[in-house]
Amino acid sequence: MPTVLDQLQSIIEPLLASHGLELFDLDYAGGRVIVTVDRPGGPDVGDITDATKTISRTLDGHDVVPGHYTLEVSSPGLERPLRTPAHYTWAVTRSVKLKLIPTVDGDRRLAGTLTDFDADAATITNVLDEPAGERRTVALIDIDKARTVFVWGAAPKPESPSKANKNPKPAAVVSKVEPANDQPLPANTASPVPPPADTDPDATPEKRVPA
């Protein structure tokens, strides 16, 4: 007899396909139906909303989940949990982190690039970050938790002075302030205009009365 999870999958997968979405993960526990959907480029809010309404209406018409339940529909996010063989197949060539079960000898926490998944042997092979380049094959039954790791791109290098000079920033614009008739010229303003070159230096400067 198919389990509740099997029945949910047979109902939900074709519903998502009709919306151009795929079922990335499905879980049912503690009265919660947790649906994770995906699509090339990632689903948007509208995709999640439409999928939630469609799944909710359909499940209401099927007596699949006993009693009351909560439906949760979301996208996988940047770092995705790996639980099924399909997940590990998808994660090949990606950076992953593994937490192994307590009975495994040696380091239980591994990080590196997933290079191979053997579905028949139910094993994965990682090229580890530490020790760098070491290969390690792990059985799926020895994995407690696994997830992908989002690797941020390198930060842009600061611009060199030589390049910066070729593209100078716009100069700041300073407003000219006119002093009031009975107020002295503010400090730090432009110096008075020098007299013309042919002016007699010994002549008494003409007193100017403010307008």
Secondary structure, DSSP 8 states (H G I E B T S, - for coil): ---HHHHHHHHHHHHHHHTT-EEEEEEEETTEEEEEEE-TT---HHHHHHHHHHHHHHHHTS--S-S--EEEEE---SS-B--SHHHHHHHTTSEEEEEE-TTS-S-SEEEEEEEEEETTTTEEEEEETTTTT-EEEEEGGGEEEEEE------------HHHHHHS-------------TTS---TTS-------TTS-TTS--------
